[in-house]
Amino acid sequence: MRSAGMAIVLAGIGLAGVWPLAALAADPAPLVIKFSHVAAPQSHKSRAAEHFKALAERYTNGRVRIELYPNSQLYKDKEELEALQLGAVQMLAPSVSKFGPLGIKAFEAFDLPYIFPDYEALEKVTHGDIGRDLLGRLEAKGLIGLAYWNNGFKILSANTPLREPDDVLGLKMRIQASKVIEAQMWAMGGVPQVMAFSEAYQALSSGVVDGTENTPANMYTQKMYEVQTHATMTNHGYLGYAVISNHAFWTGLPPDIRAALERAVAETTPVANAYAGQENDDALAEMKASGRTTFHEPTEAERAAWIAALLPVHDEMAGRVGRDLIDRIYAVTGRKPH
Ligand code: LMR
């Protein structure tokens, strides 16, 4: 059957000489960019990705179509990075804690407990030379770093109260694939269990693990609070994302398309961070209102005990992450926590 598009092309041929040849090939199929991630469809990462999609499609006048695949529906944590390297997807926004297994250990500096006292300190790192240098290291793995997007600061949860590090003793704790987070869990006395994000809820609910750490937003959107009776507002570490693409794919884009997409990413970053901040606040309020989890705010003495137990991880992991890098972060944030 002849399509409407074909009819228009044939009509154009009828006006031979009137249409430029290019018009015959008008409306080429848009370039499809598959953007895969592991967070829930209602999460701030999804909303940020939707914002990026709208801007990207507008700025490229429809020459690019962004297809979003949230919730690990295409790939889990490790697989999505491999898929990006192989070119099966074109964009991801993984937690930077997941770059260690690729061999880029320096990103695990972000996992050092209490390294960022607040968002201001964090942004001095992500928006400055250190953040740029770290993204540059992705190139050796066939990737390109486009931006940092926040999630937030992590809290601890389990089915028993966690008032001080000793309360974690012997608990199996789900973590992301980061050696620094692993060391941090050992430092608390816990038994770290690396596990994909998509498997965390099931593992908590069936008792395969006893507890975990995550941001309030992730704890809420993955329904982990339904299977964790206690949480402590330790805010002991940061969880954030790097928006990344395949280096060969990205640098091979027509320059105007690439510029438009980079503009869309850059303009999405503050929006993504605002969504994340809001969602972490809202998630905490919703979880408290649900009454399923008791949220404990550490006393000054308890906070001091957490800090004392976890700060030695900085020195312990200096060989892996890089002493120089850690010192550069201390210098930028103005804080040497030990
Ligand atoms: C996790 O695995 O806990 C997080 O990195 C998931 C995410 O993308 O926020």
Boltz pocket constraint, residues with backbone or C-beta under 6 A from the ligand:
constraints:
  - pocket:
      binder: B
      contacts: [[A, 38], [A, 39], [A, 93], [A, 94], [A, 95], [A, 151], [A, 176], [A, 195], [A, 196], [A, 197], [A, 213], [A, 214], [A, 218], [A, 239]]
      max_distance: 6.0
